[in-house]
Amino acid sequence: MSWSPRSVSSPFALAALVAANAVPLVGVVWFDWSLKALLVAYWLESGVVGLLNVPKILAASGSGDGGATITASINGQQVDLSPPEEPRDEFHVYASNVPIAGFFAMHYGIFWVVHGVFVWTFDAFAVGDVGGVPLLPVGIAAGATLLSHGGSFVVNFVGREEYRTISPGKQMSEPYRRVIVLHLTIILGAFLVASSGAPAAALVVMVVVKTVLDVAAHLREHARATQRAKKRERDETPPELDARDVST
């Protein structure tokens, strides 16, 4: 597979993602952010990712990508994860996708709360001082993340019509591919940084590694969307008529 960042994601969305990741870096270098402040900022980021995935699920109308084969049960009842029967060309919220979005919100919400419990009780497990959490600066970092992911939603998911090529079931699983690996890496890094006494240099390395992983995950996500769009275009393009088949 060969692709360039420009072909799979808007340059604006990519630049916004890098800028949002730079906010914690500024906090560490110039404002002495603690390890715990970073963990809280990244926990809030995972919440933003999950929150914005709800409207994505509600608007997803594609098929043929494996999403319709996923089964789920809510209160003992099976939830249909198949795409809308009559998808529209324009961005539209489908009532048939509401149970899928609800299941995701419940499941991802549990994951996020458990992650939060770990983050806010991190002092009990860490070696060394993890410090306090400056709420205003961390809130600014969360706001930058919201702008970044919200901008990507508008430019890529809506503007580039990614909603037309992914099923609601498949969209439900997208955040896990990105968030779980990323935040397991962050948690492992947090233990390593804490065990070293949380020096600023170690925090900087942690932020840089997280940024690289985040950018790579962003590009992979939209590369998959580009591949789905190309497949849809091929499937919808009628074959060329052979000149011998045309009667004159």
C-alpha positions in Angstrom: 0.0 0.0 0.0 1.4 3.4 -1.0 -0.2 6.6 0.2 0.8 10.1 1.3 -0.6 12.0 4.3 -2.2 14.5 1.9 -4.1 11.7 0.2 -5.6 10.2 3.3 -6.3 13.2 5.6 -6.8 16.9 5.3 -3.5 18.8 5.9 -5.5 21.1 8.2 -6.7 18.1 10.4 -3.2 16.7 10.5 -1.7 20.1 11.5 -4.4 20.6 14.2 -3.6 17.2 15.6 0.1 18.0 15.9 -0.8 21.4 17.4 -3.1 19.8 20.0 -0.3 17.4 21.0 2.1 20.3 21.3 0.0 21.8 24.2 1.1 19.2 26.8 4.7 19.6 25.5 4.6 23.3 26.2 3.1 22.5 29.6 6.0 20.2 30.5 8.8 22.4 29.2 7.7 25.8 30.2 5.1 25.3 32.9 6.4 22.3 34.9 3.5 20.0 34.3 3.6 16.9 36.4 3.2 13.3 35.2 -0.3 13.2 36.6 -1.3 16.3 34.7 -0.3 14.6 31.5 -2.2 11.5 32.4 -5.4 13.6 33.1 -5.0 15.5 29.8 -4.7 12.2 27.9 -7.6 10.7 29.7 -9.7 13.7 28.7 -8.5 13.2 25.2 -9.8 9.6 25.1 -13.2 10.9 26.3 -13.2 13.4 23.4 -12.5 10.6 20.9 -15.4 8.5 22.3 -17.8 11.4 22.4 -17.2 12.4 18.8 -17.6 8.8 17.7 -21.3 8.8 18.7 -22.3 11.2 15.8 -20.1 9.2 13.5 -21.9 6.0 14.3 -25.3 7.7 13.9 -24.3 9.0 10.4 -22.5 5.9 9.2 -24.3 4.4 6.2 -21.7 2.3 4.3 -21.7 -1.4 3.9 -19.5 -4.3 2.7 -16.6 -3.6 5.1 -17.3 -6.3 7.6 -19.2 -4.1 10.1 -22.6 -5.7 9.5 -21.3 -9.1 10.7 -20.7 -7.8 14.3 -23.3 -8.9 16.8 -24.0 -7.4 20.2 -26.5 -7.9 23.0 -28.1 -5.2 25.2 -30.2 -6.4 28.1 -30.4 -9.8 26.5 -31.6 -8.5 23.2 -29.7 -8.7 19.9 -28.8 -5.3 18.3 -28.8 -5.1 14.6 -25.5 -3.6 13.4 -26.3 -3.6 9.7 -26.2 -0.3 7.8 -29.3 1.8 7.0 -31.5 0.2 4.4 -31.9 3.4 2.4 -28.7 5.5 2.8 -28.6 9.1 1.7 -25.8 10.7 -0.2 -25.6 13.7 2.2 -24.7 13.6 5.9 -27.7 12.3 7.8 -28.4 10.9 11.2 -30.2 7.5 11.0 -32.7 6.3 13.7 -31.7 2.7 13.0 -28.2 3.5 14.2 -29.3 4.7 17.6 -29.1 1.3 19.4 -25.6 0.8 18.1 -24.5 4.3 19.3 -26.1 3.5 22.7 -24.3 0.3 23.0 -21.0 2.0 22.1 -21.6 4.8 24.6 -22.2 2.3 27.4 -19.3 0.1 26.6 -16.8 2.8 25.9 -18.1 4.8 28.9 -17.2 1.9 31.2 -13.7 1.7 29.6 -13.2 5.5 30.1 -14.4 5.5 33.7 -12.1 2.6 34.6 -9.2 4.4 32.9 -10.1 7.6 34.9 -10.1 5.7 38.2 -6.6 4.6 37.4 -5.4 8.1 36.4 -6.8 9.8 39.5 -5.4 7.2 41.9 -2.1 7.0 40.1 -0.3 8.5 43.2 -0.9 5.2 45.1 1.0 3.2 42.5 3.7 5.5 41.3 7.2 5.7 42.6 8.2 9.4 43.1 6.2 12.5 43.1 3.6 12.8 40.4 2.5 16.2 41.6 -0.9 18.0 41.3 -3.1 18.7 38.3 -3.4 22.4 37.1 -7.0 22.3 36.1 -7.1 25.4 33.8 -4.0 24.4 31.7 -5.2 20.8 31.4 -8.6 22.1 30.5 -7.0 24.2 27.7 -5.2 21.0 26.5 -8.6 19.2 26.5 -10.1 22.1 24.5 -7.3 21.9 22.0 -8.0 18.2 21.6 -11.7 18.9 21.1 -10.9 21.4 18.4 -8.5 19.0 16.7 -10.7 16.0 16.6 -13.8 18.1 16.0 -12.1 19.7 13.0 -11.1 16.3 11.7 -14.7 15.2 12.1 -16.0 18.1 10.0 -13.2 18.1 7.4 -12.6 14.3 7.0 -15.7 12.5 8.2 -18.3 15.0 6.8 -16.4 16.9 4.2 -14.7 13.9 2.6 -17.8 11.9 3.1 -16.2 9.1 5.0 -19.6 8.4 6.5 -20.7 6.9 3.1 -18.1 4.1 3.2 -18.2 2.8 6.7 -20.9 0.8 8.4 -22.2 1.8 11.9 -20.9 -1.5 13.3 -17.4 -0.9 11.9 -17.4 2.7 13.1 -18.2 1.5 16.6 -14.9 -0.3 16.7 -12.7 2.4 15.3 -11.8 4.3 18.5 -10.7 1.1 20.2 -8.1 0.5 17.4 -6.7 3.9 18.2 -7.2 4.5 21.9 -6.4 1.2 23.5 -2.9 0.7 22.0 -2.1 4.4 22.5 -3.1 4.6 26.1 -1.6 1.2 27.1 1.6 2.7 25.8 1.0 5.9 27.8 0.3 3.9 31.0 3.5 1.8 30.6 5.4 5.0 29.9 3.9 6.6 33.0 5.2 3.8 35.2 8.7 4.1 33.7 8.7 7.9 34.1 7.4 7.7 37.7 10.0 5.1 38.6 12.7 7.5 37.4 11.4 10.3 39.5 9.5 12.0 36.7 12.3 14.2 35.3 11.3 16.8 32.8 13.3 15.1 30.0 11.5 11.8 30.5 8.1 13.6 30.3 9.2 15.3 27.1 10.1 11.9 25.6 6.7 10.5 26.7 4.9 13.4 25.0 6.9 13.0 21.8 6.3 9.2 21.6 2.6 9.7 22.2 2.4 12.4 19.5 4.2 10.1 17.0 1.8 7.2 17.8 -1.2 9.5 17.6 -0.3 10.9 14.2 0.4 7.3 12.9 -3.0 6.2 14.2 -4.7 9.2 12.6 -3.1 8.4 9.2 -3.9 4.7 9.4 -7.6 5.5 10.3 -8.0 7.8 7.3 -6.0 5.5 5.0 -8.6 2.8 5.7 -11.3 5.4 4.8 -9.5 6.2 1.6 -9.2 2.5 0.7 -13.0 2.1 1.3 -13.8 5.1 -0.8 -11.7 3.7 -3.7 -13.3 0.3 -3.4 -16.8 2.0 -3.4 -15.8 4.0 -6.5 -14.6 0.8 -8.3 -17.8 -1.1 -7.4 -20.0 1.8 -8.6 -18.2 2.4 -11.8 -19.8 0.4 -14.7 -17.5 -1.7 -16.8 -16.5 -0.2 -20.2 -18.3 -1.6 -23.1 -16.3 -3.6 -25.6 -16.6 -2.2 -29.0 -17.5 -5.6 -30.4 -20.6 -5.7 -28.2 -22.0 -2.5 -29.6 -24.1 -2.9 -32.6 -23.9 -0.3 -35.3 
